[in-house]
Amino acid sequence: MKKILILASTATLLFATSCKKNETVVTTDGNDTLSVVKTTETTTLANDEAKAKVDKAQADLDAAIKNGDKKAEAAARQALADANMAWQKTKTAVNDAAQDVKEGVDKTVDKAKVATENAKQEMKETAQDTKEVMNKAAMDTKEATKKAAEDTKEAYNKTLDKLKAK
């Protein structure tokens, strides 16, 4: 009975640590499109639970050795090996998931930096264009004011000459 329970728990551990799910998330914001492939490891056992299973299997092995039951000892050794393998897979899955998240965040940050730099460059170009337009308008206004002053002076002089001629 104990052997069957150990084998069943081992099979459950192996099944639980082998599930993997991929998702693709596409975000569109105006001109930019951001695609993130999210890989999640679906496990029913957390790292601590897997470690607890290893500790329990080790305790069962110690008990079997103490009792001198060779069949139980062999089953306990196998269960311990399976629990260790499941624990290693759990640690690897957690590390892989963390790495995938880090890579996704890094890619997103890089795209955000590029978008920010592009926006800065566009703002600088717009500011330069605005400055040029304002300078041209100021020059046009200055020239128009100068011309108006000259026209007014000329009209004044003509009027003054007409008055002197009378």
Backbone as CSV, one residue per row, in Angstrom:
resi,resn,N_x,N_y,N_z,CA_x,CA_y,CA_z,C_x,C_y,C_z
1,MET,0.823,-1.185,0.000,0.000,0.000,0.000,0.873,1.258,0.000
2,LYS,1.911,1.227,0.824,2.809,2.370,0.930,3.548,2.601,-0.391
3,LYS,3.931,1.500,-1.056,4.635,1.602,-2.332,3.728,2.225,-3.394
4,ILE,2.514,1.821,-3.419,1.567,2.361,-4.398,1.369,3.853,-4.168
5,LEU,1.243,4.236,-2.912,1.078,5.653,-2.576,2.308,6.465,-3.005
6,ILE,3.479,5.930,-2.791,4.714,6.619,-3.178,4.800,6.742,-4.697
7,LEU,4.488,5.658,-5.411,4.525,5.701,-6.868,3.489,6.674,-7.423
8,ALA,2.303,6.703,-6.831,1.256,7.620,-7.283,1.669,9.075,-7.052
9,SER,2.265,9.338,-5.895,2.699,10.717,-5.621,3.836,11.117,-6.555
10,THR,4.712,10.178,-6.885,5.798,10.464,-7.824,5.255,10.775,-9.206
11,ALA,4.302,9.983,-9.671,3.693,10.220,-10.982,2.991,11.572,-11.011
12,THR,2.336,11.916,-9.921,1.658,13.212,-9.830,2.662,14.355,-9.888
13,LEU,3.776,14.201,-9.203,4.823,15.227,-9.231,5.357,15.429,-10.647
14,LEU,5.615,14.342,-11.341,6.139,14.447,-12.698,5.129,15.113,-13.632
15,PHE,3.881,14.757,-13.496,2.843,15.353,-14.332,2.685,16.841,-14.030
16,ALA,2.713,17.180,-12.770,2.478,18.564,-12.357,3.597,19.498,-12.793
17,THR,4.801,19.008,-12.877,5.922,19.884,-13.233,6.181,19.936,-14.725
18,SER,5.420,19.203,-15.526,5.696,19.187,-16.959,4.745,20.067,-17.773
19,CYS,3.810,20.769,-17.155,2.860,21.610,-17.879,3.504,22.937,-18.243
20,LYS,3.218,23.407,-19.477,3.771,24.686,-19.939,2.729,25.370,-20.814
21,LYS,2.608,26.684,-20.695,1.591,27.426,-21.425,2.241,28.656,-22.059
22,ASN,2.023,28.881,-23.352,2.552,30.058,-24.051,1.397,30.977,-24.419
23,GLU,1.590,32.286,-24.251,0.607,33.282,-24.642,1.322,34.383,-25.400
24,THR,0.651,34.941,-26.389,1.203,36.099,-27.085,0.266,37.263,-26.830
25,VAL,0.821,38.358,-26.329,0.048,39.553,-26.034,0.508,40.627,-27.009
26,VAL,-0.442,41.189,-27.773,-0.115,42.242,-28.724,-0.801,43.514,-28.265
27,THR,-0.012,44.585,-28.091,-0.535,45.868,-27.659,-0.269,46.877,-28.760
28,THR,-1.317,47.575,-29.212,-1.170,48.587,-30.251,-1.456,49.932,-29.641
29,ASP,-0.510,50.869,-29.831,-0.661,52.217,-29.293,-0.277,53.204,-30.384
30,GLY,-1.263,53.681,-31.131,-0.989,54.648,-32.187,-0.157,54.030,-33.283
31,ASN,1.066,54.496,-33.465,1.930,54.031,-34.538,2.734,52.800,-34.153
32,ASP,2.918,52.562,-32.874,3.780,51.480,-32.415,2.959,50.247,-32.048
33,THR,3.501,49.074,-32.376,2.888,47.810,-31.993,3.906,47.048,-31.172
34,LEU,3.487,46.544,-30.020,4.379,45.844,-29.114,3.874,44.421,-28.942
35,SER,4.697,43.428,-29.257,4.333,42.028,-29.098,5.197,41.417,-28.009
36,VAL,4.554,40.738,-27.083,5.271,40.083,-26.003,4.813,38.637,-25.956
37,VAL,5.749,37.701,-26.037,5.426,36.292,-25.877,5.671,35.947,-24.430
38,LYS,4.606,35.550,-23.759,4.684,35.274,-22.331,4.627,33.769,-22.134
39,THR,5.641,33.214,-21.531,5.683,31.795,-21.235,5.504,31.627,-19.745
40,THR,4.502,30.863,-19.378,4.281,30.630,-17.960,4.359,29.142,-17.687
41,GLU,4.987,28.819,-16.633,5.059,27.439,-16.190,3.903,27.208,-15.225
42,THR,3.055,26.273,-15.569,1.926,25.974,-14.717,2.300,24.789,-13.841
43,THR,2.486,25.034,-12.582,2.845,23.959,-11.665,1.910,24.013,-10.477
44,THR,1.557,22.840,-9.993,0.710,22.790,-8.809,1.554,22.781,-7.542
45,LEU,2.826,22.565,-7.718,3.711,22.529,-6.556,4.666,23.701,-6.607
46,ALA,4.730,24.415,-5.547,5.700,25.508,-5.454,7.052,24.918,-5.077
47,ASN,8.053,25.727,-5.158,9.407,25.279,-4.848,9.484,24.724,-3.423
48,ASP,8.851,25.400,-2.474,8.877,24.940,-1.088,8.173,23.597,-0.924
49,GLU,7.067,23.424,-1.658,6.338,22.159,-1.556,7.163,21.011,-2.134
50,ALA,7.860,21.282,-3.238,8.702,20.246,-3.838,9.835,19.873,-2.880
51,LYS,10.417,20.886,-2.215,11.476,20.625,-1.233,10.918,19.799,-0.071
52,ALA,9.687,20.108,0.342,9.059,19.342,1.427,8.864,17.879,1.013
53,LYS,8.525,17.657,-0.261,8.364,16.283,-0.764,9.708,15.539,-0.723
54,VAL,10.779,16.240,-1.072,12.113,15.636,-1.018,12.454,15.268,0.422
55,ASP,12.191,16.182,1.343,12.476,15.910,2.759,11.665,14.720,3.272
56,LYS,10.398,14.653,2.863,9.544,13.533,3.296,10.063,12.217,2.713
57,ALA,10.445,12.233,1.436,10.979,11.012,0.817,12.268,10.581,1.511
58,GLN,13.100,11.542,1.905,14.337,11.225,2.627,14.008,10.601,3.981
59,ALA,12.997,11.149,4.661,12.583,10.592,5.957,12.045,9.176,5.783
60,ASP,11.271,8.942,4.706,10.752,7.591,4.435,11.900,6.622,4.159
61,LEU,12.908,7.090,3.418,14.064,6.242,3.134,14.807,5.898,4.423
62,ASP,15.008,6.898,5.281,15.685,6.650,6.553,14.909,5.644,7.401
63,ALA,13.577,5.778,7.403,12.737,4.847,8.171,12.838,3.441,7.606
64,ALA,12.847,3.322,6.263,12.936,1.994,5.640,14.290,1.349,5.944
65,ILE,15.349,2.162,5.918,16.685,1.623,6.242,16.721,1.172,7.694
66,LYS,16.115,1.973,8.549,16.107,1.643,9.985,15.340,0.348,10.237
67,ASN,14.220,0.139,9.514,13.411,-1.063,9.698,14.030,-2.281,9.007
68,GLY,14.940,-2.042,8.056,15.611,-3.158,7.390,14.783,-3.754,6.265
69,ASP,13.731,-3.096,5.840,12.870,-3.596,4.757,13.498,-3.197,3.423
70,LYS,14.062,-4.189,2.709,14.787,-3.925,1.467,13.859,-3.439,0.354
71,LYS,12.668,-4.017,0.263,11.729,-3.593,-0.788,11.263,-2.158,-0.539
72,ALA,10.938,-1.843,0.691,10.515,-0.486,1.044,11.665,0.488,0.849
73,GLU,12.894,0.034,1.151,14.064,0.893,0.967,14.266,1.216,-0.514
74,ALA,14.121,0.192,-1.379,14.285,0.407,-2.823,13.202,1.366,-3.334
75,ALA,11.968,1.172,-2.880,10.879,2.059,-3.303,11.104,3.483,-2.788
76,ALA,11.603,3.587,-1.564,11.864,4.904,-0.982,13.012,5.602,-1.711
77,ARG,14.039,4.836,-2.105,15.139,5.429,-2.882,14.627,5.965,-4.226
78,GLN,13.772,5.168,-4.866,13.200,5.599,-6.140,12.337,6.848,-5.936
79,ALA,11.537,6.855,-4.887,10.687,8.011,-4.598,11.538,9.248,-4.309
80,LEU,12.652,9.052,-3.582,13.552,10.167,-3.287,14.175,10.705,-4.575
81,ALA,14.597,9.810,-5.443,15.184,10.235,-6.724,14.152,11.003,-7.554
82,ASP,12.921,10.489,-7.594,11.858,11.162,-8.346,11.524,12.524,-7.740
83,ALA,11.489,12.587,-6.413,11.188,13.856,-5.740,12.297,14.872,-5.996
84,ASN,13.557,14.408,-5.961,14.681,15.306,-6.271,14.595,15.816,-7.702
85,MET,14.254,14.922,-8.631,14.123,15.319,-10.031,12.980,16.334,-10.184
86,ALA,11.857,16.094,-9.517,10.734,17.023,-9.581,11.111,18.376,-8.984
87,TRP,11.858,18.355,-7.907,12.288,19.605,-7.264,13.212,20.387,-8.208
88,GLN,14.150,19.660,-8.848,15.050,20.315,-9.801,14.265,20.907,-10.972
89,LYS,13.262,20.165,-11.463,12.437,20.683,-12.561,11.671,21.921,-12.117
90,THR,11.189,21.916,-10.889,10.462,23.073,-10.369,11.387,24.281,-10.284
91,LYS,12.596,24.067,-9.764,13.552,25.183,-9.684,13.899,25.702,-11.077
92,THR,14.110,24.788,-12.004,14.431,25.180,-13.381,13.273,25.945,-14.008
93,ALA,12.048,25.465,-13.778,10.874,26.143,-14.336,10.726,27.550,-13.767
94,VAL,10.955,27.687,-12.490,10.870,29.015,-11.860,11.952,29.931,-12.431
95,ASN,13.168,29.423,-12.575,14.258,30.223,-13.139,13.976,30.599,-14.596
96,ASP,13.452,29.642,-15.381,13.121,29.920,-16.782,12.026,30.971,-16.886
97,ALA,11.019,30.850,-16.040,9.926,31.828,-16.057,10.446,33.214,-15.678
98,ALA,11.317,33.268,-14.689,11.895,34.550,-14.287,12.738,35.135,-15.417
99,GLN,13.484,34.295,-16.100,14.306,34.758,-17.226,13.425,35.258,-18.365
100,ASP,12.326,34.530,-18.658,11.406,34.964,-19.711,10.797,36.316,-19.371
101,VAL,10.415,36.480,-18.120,9.844,37.760,-17.691,10.882,38.863,-17.826
102,LYS,12.111,38.586,-17.395,13.181,39.583,-17.488,13.435,39.970,-18.938
103,GLU,13.495,38.991,-19.832,13.722,39.277,-21.245,12.572,40.098,-21.819
104,GLY,11.345,39.750,-21.455,10.189,40.505,-21.933,10.221,41.946,-21.446
105,VAL,10.570,42.122,-20.195,10.661,43.474,-19.632,11.789,44.251,-20.312
106,ASP,12.927,43.593,-20.526,14.051,44.255,-21.190,13.671,44.702,-22.600
107,LYS,12.987,43.841,-23.336,12.563,44.194,-24.691,11.587,45.360,-24.656
108,THR,10.666,45.325,-23.708,9.685,46.408,-23.584,10.381,47.713,-23.221
109,VAL,11.338,47.652,-22.305,12.078,48.860,-21.914,12.866,49.397,-23.103
110,ASP,13.492,48.503,-23.865,14.241,48.946,-25.040,13.327,49.637,-26.050
111,LYS,12.164,49.051,-26.300,11.219,49.672,-27.234,10.737,51.014,-26.697
112,ALA,10.515,51.085,-25.393,10.078,52.350,-24.797,11.171,53.405,-24.922
113,LYS,12.430,53.006,-24.736,13.538,53.953,-24.885,13.611,54.469,-26.313
114,VAL,13.472,53.572,-27.285,13.517,53.981,-28.692,12.360,54.933,-28.989
115,ALA,11.171,54.601,-28.501,10.012,55.467,-28.725,10.218,56.832,-28.076
116,THR,10.811,56.843,-26.889,11.084,58.106,-26.195,12.096,58.933,-26.973
117,GLU,13.143,58.296,-27.452,14.153,59.014,-28.238,13.539,59.571,-29.516
118,ASN,12.692,58.776,-30.170,12.022,59.256,-31.382,11.135,60.452,-31.068
119,ALA,10.411,60.379,-29.967,9.539,61.488,-29.571,10.365,62.734,-29.260
120,LYS,11.497,62.555,-28.566,12.372,63.687,-28.266,12.872,64.336,-29.553
121,GLN,13.301,63.505,-30.501,13.811,64.020,-31.764,12.713,64.769,-32.516
122,GLU,11.516,64.220,-32.541,10.401,64.888,-33.206,10.068,66.206,-32.521
123,MET,10.141,66.241,-31.193,9.880,67.484,-30.463,10.945,68.522,-30.779
124,LYS,12.206,68.089,-30.861,13.285,69.017,-31.198,13.079,69.579,-32.603
125,GLU,12.723,68.720,-33.555,12.486,69.165,-34.924,11.311,70.135,-34.984
126,THR,10.244,69.818,-34.257,9.077,70.701,-34.227,9.443,72.036,-33.605
127,ALA,10.220,72.011,-32.527,10.643,73.251,-31.877,11.510,74.074,-32.822
128,GLN,12.401,73.414,-33.553,13.259,74.120,-34.505,12.419,74.723,-35.626
129,ASP,11.459,73.949,-36.138,10.578,74.468,-37.185,9.784,75.661,-36.678
130,THR,9.281,75.569,-35.451,8.514,76.670,-34.855,9.398,77.902,-34.692
131,LYS,10.616,77.693,-34.256,11.558,78.804,-34.079,11.827,79.480,-35.415
132,GLU,12.043,78.689,-36.453,12.293,79.252,-37.779,11.086,80.050,-38.272
133,VAL,9.895,79.518,-38.087,8.673,80.210,-38.516,8.512,81.515,-37.738
134,MET,8.768,81.466,-36.435,8.633,82.681,-35.621,9.683,83.721,-36.021
135,ASN,10.915,83.284,-36.274,11.952,84.222,-36.722,11.574,84.849,-38.058
136,LYS,11.044,84.045,-38.977,10.626,84.560,-40.279,9.491,85.552,-40.093
137,ALA,8.522,85.210,-39.236,7.401,86.119,-38.983,7.895,87.420,-38.354
138,ALA,8.857,87.319,-37.443,9.414,88.520,-36.818,10.128,89.376,-37.851
139,MET,10.887,88.743,-38.727,11.583,89.487,-39.782,10.577,90.131,-40.731
140,ASP,9.538,89.381,-41.096,8.498,89.935,-41.973,7.812,91.117,-41.297
141,THR,7.525,90.982,-40.000,6.876,92.061,-39.253,7.797,93.274,-39.185
142,LYS,9.065,93.029,-38.946,10.040,94.122,-38.858,10.134,94.845,-40.204
143,GLU,10.204,94.082,-41.283,10.275,94.681,-42.611,8.993,95.457,-42.937
144,ALA,7.849,94.873,-42.578,6.579,95.547,-42.846,6.478,96.838,-42.040
145,THR,6.940,96.807,-40.792,6.914,97.999,-39.947,7.848,99.067,-40.518
146,LYS,9.021,98.644,-40.950,9.990,99.576,-41.541,9.417,100.196,-42.809
147,LYS,8.789,99.371,-43.646,8.197,99.860,-44.889,7.063,100.823,-44.578
148,ALA,6.238,100.473,-43.581,5.118,101.346,-43.202,5.650,102.679,-42.681
149,ALA,6.741,102.648,-41.909,7.332,103.878,-41.384,7.872,104.717,-42.536
150,GLU,8.521,104.067,-43.508,9.035,104.805,-44.662,7.896,105.407,-45.483
151,ASP,6.833,104.620,-45.685,5.671,105.113,-46.431,5.041,106.301,-45.718
152,THR,4.937,106.189,-44.393,4.350,107.278,-43.611,5.236,108.517,-43.710
153,LYS,6.541,108.334,-43.607,7.477,109.460,-43.704,7.390,110.100,-45.088
154,GLU,7.309,109.290,-46.117,7.210,109.792,-47.482,5.906,110.565,-47.677
155,ALA,4.814,110.000,-47.146,3.525,110.686,-47.260,3.564,112.004,-46.495
156,TYR,4.197,112.045,-45.355,4.327,113.264,-44.560,5.117,114.321,-45.326
157,ASN,6.241,113.856,-45.898,7.082,114.779,-46.668,6.324,115.327,-47.879
158,LYS,5.560,114.504,-48.579,4.778,114.955,-49.723,3.748,115.994,-49.273
159,THR,3.094,115.672,-48.136,2.090,116.602,-47.627,2.758,117.908,-47.229
160,LEU,3.902,117.866,-46.616,4.632,119.044,-46.205,5.059,119.848,-47.437
161,ASP,5.522,119.184,-48.483,5.922,119.857,-49.711,4.721,120.536,-50.384
162,LYS,3.553,119.895,-50.350,2.342,120.477,-50.914,1.948,121.728,-50.130
163,LEU,2.104,121.657,-48.816,1.734,122.805,-47.990,2.718,123.961,-48.216
164,LYS,3.973,123.645,-48.437,4.968,124.703,-48.707,4.740,125.309,-50.082
165,ALA,4.275,124.516,-51.003,4.047,124.988,-52.349,2.859,125.940,-52.381
166,LYS,1.975,125.928,-51.521,0.822,126.826,-51.509,1.210,128.096,-50.958
